[in-house]
Each structure stands twice: as structure tokens, then as C-alpha cells.
Amino acid sequence: MGELGDELTPDDEVRLAERLEHERPAPAAGFRGALGRALVGRDPGYGPRPENLHSLVGGAVLSGGVLIVLGLLQATGTL
């Protein structure tokens, strides 16, 4: 922990956590609306993700793992 965390008792930590939870600042509604409109305006419009995205990512991870294993085998002289 940092310097401040070392000085707090468990009760102080609970009270601080509750205070931060209840007094958490939030941007004004006008700012949030403007931000939302700006983000929608900057959306490149790629559309929904492909249905087989998990399979594509899994295949890429698997092939990467195979290449790493082959590289390790080659580096150790097994291949």
C-alpha cells in the first residue's frame, strides 16, 4: 500500500470507501449528452461483430501458441 493506506485503520478504510461511493462526482447531464452525441458522430459504422468472432479469435490464439511451441522446439534443438 501507499503511505496513506498504512495510516488507515480498517474502520477508516470502510468509512472512506462508503464516502467515496456516495460522493462520487458525475459529469453534468449536458456534458454527458454532448459526449454521447460526439461519440455517435465519430462511430466508424463497422456494424455488429461477426457471429463466429470467438472461433476466429480462438483459431488465431491456437495458431500463435503452435508457432511459439515450434519456435521453442527449434531454439532448444529438438527440431
PDB file with one MODEL, atoms N, CA, C and O in Angstrom:
MODEL        1
ATOM      1  N   MET A   1       0.832  -1.193   0.000  1.00  0.00           N
ATOM      2  CA  MET A   1       0.000   0.000   0.000  1.00  0.00           C
ATOM      3  C   MET A   1       0.865   1.242   0.000  1.00  0.00           C
ATOM      4  O   MET A   1       2.066   1.191   0.268  1.00  0.00           O
ATOM      5  N   GLY A   2       0.229   2.351  -0.305  1.00  0.00           N
ATOM      6  CA  GLY A   2       0.946   3.613  -0.287  1.00  0.00           C
ATOM      7  C   GLY A   2       1.057   4.152   1.120  1.00  0.00           C
ATOM      8  O   GLY A   2       0.674   3.484   2.080  1.00  0.00           O
ATOM      9  N   GLU A   3       1.573   5.346   1.246  1.00  0.00           N
ATOM     10  CA  GLU A   3       1.774   5.940   2.567  1.00  0.00           C
ATOM     11  C   GLU A   3       0.457   6.157   3.293  1.00  0.00           C
ATOM     12  O   GLU A   3       0.369   5.931   4.500  1.00  0.00           O
ATOM     13  N   LEU A   4      -0.574   6.595   2.565  1.00  0.00           N
ATOM     14  CA  LEU A   4      -1.862   6.869   3.191  1.00  0.00           C
ATOM     15  C   LEU A   4      -2.509   5.577   3.680  1.00  0.00           C
ATOM     16  O   LEU A   4      -3.109   5.558   4.755  1.00  0.00           O
ATOM     17  N   GLY A   5      -2.397   4.501   2.909  1.00  0.00           N
ATOM     18  CA  GLY A   5      -3.006   3.228   3.281  1.00  0.00           C
ATOM     19  C   GLY A   5      -2.417   2.650   4.545  1.00  0.00           C
ATOM     20  O   GLY A   5      -3.095   1.903   5.250  1.00  0.00           O
ATOM     21  N   ASP A   6      -1.177   2.972   4.852  1.00  0.00           N
ATOM     22  CA  ASP A   6      -0.543   2.445   6.046  1.00  0.00           C
ATOM     23  C   ASP A   6      -1.092   3.104   7.312  1.00  0.00           C
ATOM     24  O   ASP A   6      -1.008   2.526   8.396  1.00  0.00           O
ATOM     25  N   GLU A   7      -1.645   4.293   7.184  1.00  0.00           N
ATOM     26  CA  GLU A   7      -2.117   5.034   8.353  1.00  0.00           C
ATOM     27  C   GLU A   7      -3.596   4.789   8.644  1.00  0.00           C
ATOM     28  O   GLU A   7      -4.062   5.169   9.718  1.00  0.00           O
ATOM     29  N   LEU A   8      -4.341   4.182   7.749  1.00  0.00           N
ATOM     30  CA  LEU A   8      -5.770   3.982   7.934  1.00  0.00           C
ATOM     31  C   LEU A   8      -6.053   2.684   8.670  1.00  0.00           C
ATOM     32  O   LEU A   8      -5.448   1.647   8.397  1.00  0.00           O
ATOM     33  N   THR A   9      -6.978   2.766   9.604  1.00  0.00           N
ATOM     34  CA  THR A   9      -7.447   1.554  10.273  1.00  0.00           C
ATOM     35  C   THR A   9      -8.494   0.911   9.377  1.00  0.00           C
ATOM     36  O   THR A   9      -8.996   1.563   8.461  1.00  0.00           O
ATOM     37  N   PRO A  10      -8.833  -0.332   9.612  1.00  0.00           N
ATOM     38  CA  PRO A  10      -9.881  -0.963   8.793  1.00  0.00           C
ATOM     39  C   PRO A  10     -11.205  -0.207   8.840  1.00  0.00           C
ATOM     40  O   PRO A  10     -11.907  -0.124   7.832  1.00  0.00           O
ATOM     41  N   ASP A  11     -11.553   0.350  10.010  1.00  0.00           N
ATOM     42  CA  ASP A  11     -12.793   1.131  10.109  1.00  0.00           C
ATOM     43  C   ASP A  11     -12.705   2.385   9.252  1.00  0.00           C
ATOM     44  O   ASP A  11     -13.675   2.762   8.594  1.00  0.00           O
ATOM     45  N   ASP A  12     -11.537   3.035   9.259  1.00  0.00           N
ATOM     46  CA  ASP A  12     -11.345   4.224   8.432  1.00  0.00           C
ATOM     47  C   ASP A  12     -11.458   3.883   6.952  1.00  0.00           C
ATOM     48  O   ASP A  12     -12.020   4.653   6.172  1.00  0.00           O
ATOM     49  N   GLU A  13     -10.922   2.726   6.568  1.00  0.00           N
ATOM     50  CA  GLU A  13     -10.990   2.316   5.170  1.00  0.00           C
ATOM     51  C   GLU A  13     -12.432   2.106   4.735  1.00  0.00           C
ATOM     52  O   GLU A  13     -12.813   2.484   3.627  1.00  0.00           O
ATOM     53  N   VAL A  14     -13.239   1.497   5.615  1.00  0.00           N
ATOM     54  CA  VAL A  14     -14.648   1.259   5.296  1.00  0.00           C
ATOM     55  C   VAL A  14     -15.375   2.585   5.160  1.00  0.00           C
ATOM     56  O   VAL A  14     -16.132   2.787   4.211  1.00  0.00           O
ATOM     57  N   ARG A  15     -15.151   3.485   6.097  1.00  0.00           N
ATOM     58  CA  ARG A  15     -15.810   4.795   6.031  1.00  0.00           C
ATOM     59  C   ARG A  15     -15.381   5.571   4.794  1.00  0.00           C
ATOM     60  O   ARG A  15     -16.207   6.217   4.149  1.00  0.00           O
ATOM     61  N   LEU A  16     -14.095   5.511   4.458  1.00  0.00           N
ATOM     62  CA  LEU A  16     -13.601   6.201   3.270  1.00  0.00           C
ATOM     63  C   LEU A  16     -14.220   5.608   2.011  1.00  0.00           C
ATOM     64  O   LEU A  16     -14.614   6.348   1.109  1.00  0.00           O
ATOM     65  N   ALA A  17     -14.309   4.291   1.940  1.00  0.00           N
ATOM     66  CA  ALA A  17     -14.908   3.640   0.777  1.00  0.00           C
ATOM     67  C   ALA A  17     -16.377   4.039   0.629  1.00  0.00           C
ATOM     68  O   ALA A  17     -16.839   4.314  -0.478  1.00  0.00           O
ATOM     69  N   GLU A  18     -17.110   4.071   1.746  1.00  0.00           N
ATOM     70  CA  GLU A  18     -18.522   4.470   1.689  1.00  0.00           C
ATOM     71  C   GLU A  18     -18.652   5.925   1.259  1.00  0.00           C
ATOM     72  O   GLU A  18     -19.529   6.268   0.465  1.00  0.00           O
ATOM     73  N   ARG A  19     -17.792   6.765   1.777  1.00  0.00           N
ATOM     74  CA  ARG A  19     -17.847   8.193   1.418  1.00  0.00           C
ATOM     75  C   ARG A  19     -17.561   8.385  -0.066  1.00  0.00           C
ATOM     76  O   ARG A  19     -18.256   9.141  -0.745  1.00  0.00           O
ATOM     77  N   LEU A  20     -16.541   7.703  -0.565  1.00  0.00           N
ATOM     78  CA  LEU A  20     -16.212   7.832  -1.981  1.00  0.00           C
ATOM     79  C   LEU A  20     -17.331   7.284  -2.860  1.00  0.00           C
ATOM     80  O   LEU A  20     -17.593   7.819  -3.938  1.00  0.00           O
ATOM     81  N   GLU A  21     -17.988   6.225  -2.407  1.00  0.00           N
ATOM     82  CA  GLU A  21     -19.082   5.646  -3.178  1.00  0.00           C
ATOM     83  C   GLU A  21     -20.270   6.609  -3.263  1.00  0.00           C
ATOM     84  O   GLU A  21     -20.881   6.743  -4.323  1.00  0.00           O
ATOM     85  N   HIS A  22     -20.598   7.273  -2.163  1.00  0.00           N
ATOM     86  CA  HIS A  22     -21.765   8.146  -2.125  1.00  0.00           C
ATOM     87  C   HIS A  22     -21.479   9.530  -2.692  1.00  0.00           C
ATOM     88  O   HIS A  22     -22.379  10.166  -3.241  1.00  0.00           O
ATOM     89  N   GLU A  23     -20.260  10.003  -2.571  1.00  0.00           N
ATOM     90  CA  GLU A  23     -19.934  11.353  -3.011  1.00  0.00           C
ATOM     91  C   GLU A  23     -19.186  11.376  -4.342  1.00  0.00           C
ATOM     92  O   GLU A  23     -18.545  12.369  -4.687  1.00  0.00           O
ATOM     93  N   ARG A  24     -19.273  10.266  -5.091  1.00  0.00           N
ATOM     94  CA  ARG A  24     -18.564  10.177  -6.361  1.00  0.00           C
ATOM     95  C   ARG A  24     -19.103  11.240  -7.319  1.00  0.00           C
ATOM     96  O   ARG A  24     -20.303  11.269  -7.596  1.00  0.00           O
ATOM     97  N   PRO A  25     -18.241  12.104  -7.822  1.00  0.00           N
ATOM     98  CA  PRO A  25     -18.713  13.133  -8.737  1.00  0.00           C
ATOM     99  C   PRO A  25     -19.111  12.539 -10.078  1.00  0.00           C
ATOM    100  O   PRO A  25     -18.509  11.577 -10.555  1.00  0.00           O
ATOM    101  N   ALA A  26     -20.141  13.135 -10.677  1.00  0.00           N
ATOM    102  CA  ALA A  26     -20.589  12.717 -12.002  1.00  0.00           C
ATOM    103  C   ALA A  26     -20.682  13.955 -12.880  1.00  0.00           C
ATOM    104  O   ALA A  26     -21.079  15.021 -12.408  1.00  0.00           O
ATOM    105  N   PRO A  27     -20.325  13.828 -14.143  1.00  0.00           N
ATOM    106  CA  PRO A  27     -20.435  14.979 -15.040  1.00  0.00           C
ATOM    107  C   PRO A  27     -21.893  15.421 -15.172  1.00  0.00           C
ATOM    108  O   PRO A  27     -22.815  14.632 -14.968  1.00  0.00           O
ATOM    109  N   ALA A  28     -22.080  16.673 -15.511  1.00  0.00           N
ATOM    110  CA  ALA A  28     -23.431  17.216 -15.690  1.00  0.00           C
ATOM    111  C   ALA A  28     -24.131  16.514 -16.852  1.00  0.00           C
ATOM    112  O   ALA A  28     -23.485  15.980 -17.754  1.00  0.00           O
ATOM    113  N   ALA A  29     -25.451  16.524 -16.814  1.00  0.00           N
ATOM    114  CA  ALA A  29     -26.237  15.851 -17.842  1.00  0.00           C
ATOM    115  C   ALA A  29     -25.948  16.418 -19.238  1.00  0.00           C
ATOM    116  O   ALA A  29     -25.886  15.670 -20.213  1.00  0.00           O
ATOM    117  N   GLY A  30     -25.770  17.740 -19.330  1.00  0.00           N
ATOM    118  CA  GLY A  30     -25.484  18.348 -20.622  1.00  0.00           C
ATOM    119  C   GLY A  30     -24.176  17.853 -21.211  1.00  0.00           C
ATOM    120  O   GLY A  30     -24.082  17.619 -22.416  1.00  0.00           O
ATOM    121  N   PHE A  31     -23.165  17.694 -20.363  1.00  0.00           N
ATOM    122  CA  PHE A  31     -21.874  17.181 -20.834  1.00  0.00           C
ATOM    123  C   PHE A  31     -21.999  15.741 -21.291  1.00  0.00           C
ATOM    124  O   PHE A  31     -21.471  15.367 -22.338  1.00  0.00           O
ATOM    125  N   ARG A  32     -22.710  14.920 -20.494  1.00  0.00           N
ATOM    126  CA  ARG A  32     -22.875  13.517 -20.871  1.00  0.00           C
ATOM    127  C   ARG A  32     -23.612  13.388 -22.196  1.00  0.00           C
ATOM    128  O   ARG A  32     -23.249  12.556 -23.027  1.00  0.00           O
ATOM    129  N   GLY A  33     -24.638  14.199 -22.400  1.00  0.00           N
ATOM    130  CA  GLY A  33     -25.381  14.155 -23.664  1.00  0.00           C
ATOM    131  C   GLY A  33     -24.518  14.574 -24.836  1.00  0.00           C
ATOM    132  O   GLY A  33     -24.537  13.936 -25.889  1.00  0.00           O
ATOM    133  N   ALA A  34     -23.756  15.655 -24.652  1.00  0.00           N
ATOM    134  CA  ALA A  34     -22.874  16.120 -25.724  1.00  0.00           C
ATOM    135  C   ALA A  34     -21.803  15.080 -26.029  1.00  0.00           C
ATOM    136  O   ALA A  34     -21.468  14.855 -27.192  1.00  0.00           O
ATOM    137  N   LEU A  35     -21.271  14.454 -25.003  1.00  0.00           N
ATOM    138  CA  LEU A  35     -20.264  13.422 -25.208  1.00  0.00           C
ATOM    139  C   LEU A  35     -20.855  12.242 -25.976  1.00  0.00           C
ATOM    140  O   LEU A  35     -20.230  11.727 -26.902  1.00  0.00           O
ATOM    141  N   GLY A  36     -22.042  11.820 -25.598  1.00  0.00           N
ATOM    142  CA  GLY A  36     -22.700  10.715 -26.292  1.00  0.00           C
ATOM    143  C   GLY A  36     -22.929  11.028 -27.758  1.00  0.00           C
ATOM    144  O   GLY A  36     -22.687  10.186 -28.623  1.00  0.00           O
ATOM    145  N   ARG A  37     -23.398  12.244 -28.043  1.00  0.00           N
ATOM    146  CA  ARG A  37     -23.618  12.628 -29.444  1.00  0.00           C
ATOM    147  C   ARG A  37     -22.309  12.690 -30.216  1.00  0.00           C
ATOM    148  O   ARG A  37     -22.256  12.298 -31.381  1.00  0.00           O
ATOM    149  N   ALA A  38     -21.250  13.182 -29.571  1.00  0.00           N
ATOM    150  CA  ALA A  38     -19.951  13.253 -30.240  1.00  0.00           C
ATOM    151  C   ALA A  38     -19.414  11.860 -30.537  1.00  0.00           C
ATOM    152  O   ALA A  38     -18.844  11.634 -31.604  1.00  0.00           O
ATOM    153  N   LEU A  39     -19.585  10.930 -29.615  1.00  0.00           N
ATOM    154  CA  LEU A  39     -19.107   9.574 -29.843  1.00  0.00           C
ATOM    155  C   LEU A  39     -19.896   8.877 -30.942  1.00  0.00           C
ATOM    156  O   LEU A  39     -19.322   8.152 -31.754  1.00  0.00           O
ATOM    157  N   VAL A  40     -21.200   9.090 -30.971  1.00  0.00           N
ATOM    158  CA  VAL A  40     -22.011   8.511 -32.045  1.00  0.00           C
ATOM    159  C   VAL A  40     -21.607   9.112 -33.382  1.00  0.00           C
ATOM    160  O   VAL A  40     -21.571   8.410 -34.392  1.00  0.00           O
ATOM    161  N   GLY A  41     -21.302  10.408 -33.398  1.00  0.00           N
ATOM    162  CA  GLY A  41     -20.885  11.061 -34.636  1.00  0.00           C
ATOM    163  C   GLY A  41     -19.549  10.557 -35.147  1.00  0.00           C
ATOM    164  O   GLY A  41     -19.305  10.569 -36.353  1.00  0.00           O
ATOM    165  N   ARG A  42     -18.680  10.114 -34.247  1.00  0.00           N
ATOM    166  CA  ARG A  42     -17.366   9.621 -34.646  1.00  0.00           C
ATOM    167  C   ARG A  42     -17.352   8.123 -34.906  1.00  0.00           C
ATOM    168  O   ARG A  42     -16.315   7.575 -35.281  1.00  0.00           O
ATOM    169  N   ASP A  43     -18.497   7.442 -34.712  1.00  0.00           N
ATOM    170  CA  ASP A  43     -18.572   5.994 -34.902  1.00  0.00           C
ATOM    171  C   ASP A  43     -18.279   5.656 -36.356  1.00  0.00           C
ATOM    172  O   ASP A  43     -18.950   6.171 -37.251  1.00  0.00           O
ATOM    173  N   PRO A  44     -17.283   4.794 -36.613  1.00  0.00           N
ATOM    174  CA  PRO A  44     -16.958   4.464 -37.996  1.00  0.00           C
ATOM    175  C   PRO A  44     -18.009   3.594 -38.662  1.00  0.00           C
ATOM    176  O   PRO A  44     -17.969   3.417 -39.879  1.00  0.00           O
ATOM    177  N   GLY A  45     -18.931   3.055 -37.918  1.00  0.00           N
ATOM    178  CA  GLY A  45     -20.024   2.292 -38.503  1.00  0.00           C
ATOM    179  C   GLY A  45     -19.618   0.907 -38.965  1.00  0.00           C
ATOM    180  O   GLY A  45     -20.072   0.450 -40.014  1.00  0.00           O
ATOM    181  N   TYR A  46     -18.784   0.239 -38.213  1.00  0.00           N
ATOM    182  CA  TYR A  46     -18.377  -1.110 -38.598  1.00  0.00           C
ATOM    183  C   TYR A  46     -19.515  -2.104 -38.491  1.00  0.00           C
ATOM    184  O   TYR A  46     -19.471  -3.167 -39.111  1.00  0.00           O
ATOM    185  N   GLY A  47     -20.515  -1.781 -37.728  1.00  0.00           N
ATOM    186  CA  GLY A  47     -21.642  -2.685 -37.584  1.00  0.00           C
ATOM    187  C   GLY A  47     -21.398  -3.727 -36.508  1.00  0.00           C
ATOM    188  O   GLY A  47     -20.436  -3.638 -35.746  1.00  0.00           O
ATOM    189  N   PRO A  48     -22.283  -4.720 -36.457  1.00  0.00           N
ATOM    190  CA  PRO A  48     -22.148  -5.749 -35.423  1.00  0.00           C
ATOM    191  C   PRO A  48     -20.943  -6.655 -35.678  1.00  0.00           C
ATOM    192  O   PRO A  48     -20.437  -6.751 -36.796  1.00  0.00           O
ATOM    193  N   ARG A  49     -20.516  -7.294 -34.640  1.00  0.00           N
ATOM    194  CA  ARG A  49     -19.388  -8.222 -34.761  1.00  0.00           C
ATOM    195  C   ARG A  49     -19.841  -9.482 -35.490  1.00  0.00           C
ATOM    196  O   ARG A  49     -21.014  -9.852 -35.435  1.00  0.00           O
ATOM    197  N   PRO A  50     -18.905 -10.135 -36.172  1.00  0.00           N
ATOM    198  CA  PRO A  50     -19.286 -11.380 -36.850  1.00  0.00           C
ATOM    199  C   PRO A  50     -19.721 -12.451 -35.851  1.00  0.00           C
ATOM    200  O   PRO A  50     -19.253 -12.482 -34.712  1.00  0.00           O
ATOM    201  N   GLU A  51     -20.626 -13.331 -36.295  1.00  0.00           N
ATOM    202  CA  GLU A  51     -21.143 -14.360 -35.397  1.00  0.00           C
ATOM    203  C   GLU A  51     -20.056 -15.331 -34.961  1.00  0.00           C
ATOM    204  O   GLU A  51     -20.118 -15.869 -33.856  1.00  0.00           O
ATOM    205  N   ASN A  52     -19.073 -15.561 -35.803  1.00  0.00           N
ATOM    206  CA  ASN A  52     -18.027 -16.531 -35.488  1.00  0.00           C
ATOM    207  C   ASN A  52     -16.769 -15.862 -34.938  1.00  0.00           C
ATOM    208  O   ASN A  52     -15.669 -16.390 -35.102  1.00  0.00           O
ATOM    209  N   LEU A  53     -16.916 -14.723 -34.298  1.00  0.00           N
ATOM    210  CA  LEU A  53     -15.763 -13.987 -33.787  1.00  0.00           C
ATOM    211  C   LEU A  53     -14.974 -14.815 -32.771  1.00  0.00           C
ATOM    212  O   LEU A  53     -13.743 -14.816 -32.794  1.00  0.00           O
ATOM    213  N   HIS A  54     -15.674 -15.513 -31.887  1.00  0.00           N
ATOM    214  CA  HIS A  54     -14.977 -16.321 -30.885  1.00  0.00           C
ATOM    215  C   HIS A  54     -14.149 -17.413 -31.546  1.00  0.00           C
ATOM    216  O   HIS A  54     -13.033 -17.698 -31.111  1.00  0.00           O
ATOM    217  N   SER A  55     -14.687 -18.023 -32.588  1.00  0.00           N
ATOM    218  CA  SER A  55     -13.940 -19.062 -33.299  1.00  0.00           C
ATOM    219  C   SER A  55     -12.717 -18.479 -33.989  1.00  0.00           C
ATOM    220  O   SER A  55     -11.645 -19.084 -33.972  1.00  0.00           O
ATOM    221  N   LEU A  56     -12.871 -17.310 -34.594  1.00  0.00           N
ATOM    222  CA  LEU A  56     -11.740 -16.668 -35.267  1.00  0.00           C
ATOM    223  C   LEU A  56     -10.629 -16.320 -34.280  1.00  0.00           C
ATOM    224  O   LEU A  56      -9.453 -16.565 -34.548  1.00  0.00           O
ATOM    225  N   VAL A  57     -11.006 -15.752 -33.146  1.00  0.00           N
ATOM    226  CA  VAL A  57     -10.016 -15.385 -32.141  1.00  0.00           C
ATOM    227  C   VAL A  57      -9.365 -16.643 -31.560  1.00  0.00           C
ATOM    228  O   VAL A  57      -8.150 -16.684 -31.370  1.00  0.00           O
ATOM    229  N   GLY A  58     -10.165 -17.651 -31.283  1.00  0.00           N
ATOM    230  CA  GLY A  58      -9.621 -18.904 -30.756  1.00  0.00           C
ATOM    231  C   GLY A  58      -8.638 -19.542 -31.722  1.00  0.00           C
ATOM    232  O   GLY A  58      -7.598 -20.053 -31.308  1.00  0.00           O
ATOM    233  N   GLY A  59      -8.966 -19.515 -33.010  1.00  0.00           N
ATOM    234  CA  GLY A  59      -8.055 -20.062 -34.012  1.00  0.00           C
ATOM    235  C   GLY A  59      -6.750 -19.287 -34.076  1.00  0.00           C
ATOM    236  O   GLY A  59      -5.678 -19.876 -34.211  1.00  0.00           O
ATOM    237  N   ALA A  60      -6.840 -17.976 -33.981  1.00  0.00           N
ATOM    238  CA  ALA A  60      -5.625 -17.146 -34.017  1.00  0.00           C
ATOM    239  C   ALA A  60      -4.753 -17.407 -32.791  1.00  0.00           C
ATOM    240  O   ALA A  60      -3.530 -17.490 -32.904  1.00  0.00           O
ATOM    241  N   VAL A  61      -5.374 -17.535 -31.631  1.00  0.00           N
ATOM    242  CA  VAL A  61      -4.624 -17.808 -30.404  1.00  0.00           C
ATOM    243  C   VAL A  61      -3.984 -19.193 -30.473  1.00  0.00           C
ATOM    244  O   VAL A  61      -2.827 -19.370 -30.091  1.00  0.00           O
ATOM    245  N   LEU A  62      -4.730 -20.156 -30.955  1.00  0.00           N
ATOM    246  CA  LEU A  62      -4.214 -21.517 -31.069  1.00  0.00           C
ATOM    247  C   LEU A  62      -3.043 -21.579 -32.043  1.00  0.00           C
ATOM    248  O   LEU A  62      -2.019 -22.195 -31.747  1.00  0.00           O
ATOM    249  N   SER A  63      -3.189 -20.948 -33.194  1.00  0.00           N
ATOM    250  CA  SER A  63      -2.087 -20.978 -34.165  1.00  0.00           C
ATOM    251  C   SER A  63      -0.872 -20.227 -33.618  1.00  0.00           C
ATOM    252  O   SER A  63       0.260 -20.641 -33.867  1.00  0.00           O
ATOM    253  N   GLY A  64      -1.076 -19.153 -32.893  1.00  0.00           N
ATOM    254  CA  GLY A  64       0.032 -18.448 -32.266  1.00  0.00           C
ATOM    255  C   GLY A  64       0.738 -19.315 -31.244  1.00  0.00           C
ATOM    256  O   GLY A  64       1.966 -19.305 -31.158  1.00  0.00           O
ATOM    257  N   GLY A  65      -0.031 -20.064 -30.470  1.00  0.00           N
ATOM    258  CA  GLY A  65       0.556 -20.969 -29.491  1.00  0.00           C
ATOM    259  C   GLY A  65       1.373 -22.072 -30.157  1.00  0.00           C
ATOM    260  O   GLY A  65       2.445 -22.441 -29.676  1.00  0.00           O
ATOM    261  N   VAL A  66       0.853 -22.595 -31.270  1.00  0.00           N
ATOM    262  CA  VAL A  66       1.593 -23.622 -32.008  1.00  0.00           C
ATOM    263  C   VAL A  66       2.909 -23.054 -32.524  1.00  0.00           C
ATOM    264  O   VAL A  66       3.944 -23.717 -32.451  1.00  0.00           O
ATOM    265  N   LEU A  67       2.875 -21.844 -33.037  1.00  0.00           N
ATOM    266  CA  LEU A  67       4.106 -21.232 -33.538  1.00  0.00           C
ATOM    267  C   LEU A  67       5.115 -20.999 -32.413  1.00  0.00           C
ATOM    268  O   LEU A  67       6.317 -21.170 -32.612  1.00  0.00           O
ATOM    269  N   ILE A  68       4.633 -20.613 -31.248  1.00  0.00           N
ATOM    270  CA  ILE A  68       5.535 -20.411 -30.107  1.00  0.00           C
ATOM    271  C   ILE A  68       6.175 -21.736 -29.704  1.00  0.00           C
ATOM    272  O   ILE A  68       7.377 -21.791 -29.445  1.00  0.00           O
ATOM    273  N   VAL A  69       5.378 -22.805 -29.649  1.00  0.00           N
ATOM    274  CA  VAL A  69       5.920 -24.116 -29.290  1.00  0.00           C
ATOM    275  C   VAL A  69       6.946 -24.565 -30.332  1.00  0.00           C
ATOM    276  O   VAL A  69       8.009 -25.072 -29.973  1.00  0.00           O
ATOM    277  N   LEU A  70       6.638 -24.382 -31.611  1.00  0.00           N
ATOM    278  CA  LEU A  70       7.601 -24.746 -32.654  1.00  0.00           C
ATOM    279  C   LEU A  70       8.889 -23.937 -32.516  1.00  0.00           C
ATOM    280  O   LEU A  70       9.983 -24.474 -32.692  1.00  0.00           O
ATOM    281  N   GLY A  71       8.762 -22.661 -32.207  1.00  0.00           N
ATOM    282  CA  GLY A  71       9.948 -21.830 -32.006  1.00  0.00           C
ATOM    283  C   GLY A  71      10.775 -22.304 -30.826  1.00  0.00           C
ATOM    284  O   GLY A  71      12.003 -22.341 -30.897  1.00  0.00           O
ATOM    285  N   LEU A  72      10.104 -22.668 -29.739  1.00  0.00           N
ATOM    286  CA  LEU A  72      10.820 -23.200 -28.576  1.00  0.00           C
ATOM    287  C   LEU A  72      11.534 -24.502 -28.899  1.00  0.00           C
ATOM    288  O   LEU A  72      12.674 -24.714 -28.487  1.00  0.00           O
ATOM    289  N   LEU A  73      10.853 -25.375 -29.639  1.00  0.00           N
ATOM    290  CA  LEU A  73      11.472 -26.649 -30.014  1.00  0.00           C
ATOM    291  C   LEU A  73      12.676 -26.420 -30.905  1.00  0.00           C
ATOM    292  O   LEU A  73      13.699 -27.089 -30.761  1.00  0.00           O
ATOM    293  N   GLN A  74      12.559 -25.487 -31.816  1.00  0.00           N
ATOM    294  CA  GLN A  74      13.686 -25.187 -32.691  1.00  0.00           C
ATOM    295  C   GLN A  74      14.835 -24.545 -31.914  1.00  0.00           C
ATOM    296  O   GLN A  74      16.002 -24.849 -32.164  1.00  0.00           O
ATOM    297  N   ALA A  75      14.505 -23.659 -30.972  1.00  0.00           N
ATOM    298  CA  ALA A  75      15.553 -22.991 -30.203  1.00  0.00           C
ATOM    299  C   ALA A  75      16.314 -23.967 -29.305  1.00  0.00           C
ATOM    300  O   ALA A  75      17.510 -23.800 -29.069  1.00  0.00           O
ATOM    301  N   THR A  76      15.611 -24.986 -28.806  1.00  0.00           N
ATOM    302  CA  THR A  76      16.263 -25.955 -27.940  1.00  0.00           C
ATOM    303  C   THR A  76      16.978 -27.048 -28.724  1.00  0.00           C
ATOM    304  O   THR A  76      17.677 -27.872 -28.133  1.00  0.00           O
ATOM    305  N   GLY A  77      16.816 -27.068 -30.034  1.00  0.00           N
ATOM    306  CA  GLY A  77      17.485 -28.061 -30.873  1.00  0.00           C
ATOM    307  C   GLY A  77      16.721 -29.355 -31.001  1.00  0.00           C
ATOM    308  O   GLY A  77      17.255 -30.318 -31.552  1.00  0.00           O
ATOM    309  N   THR A  78      15.515 -29.420 -30.526  1.00  0.00           N
ATOM    310  CA  THR A  78      14.702 -30.619 -30.646  1.00  0.00           C
ATOM    311  C   THR A  78      14.261 -30.826 -32.089  1.00  0.00           C
ATOM    312  O   THR A  78      14.152 -31.964 -32.547  1.00  0.00           O
ATOM    313  N   LEU A  79      14.013 -29.759 -32.793  1.00  0.00           N
ATOM    314  CA  LEU A  79      13.621 -29.850 -34.217  1.00  0.00           C
ATOM    315  C   LEU A  79      14.806 -29.637 -35.108  1.00  0.00           C
ATOM    316  O   LEU A  79      14.674 -29.677 -36.331  1.00  0.00           O
TER     317      LEU A  79
ENDMDL
END
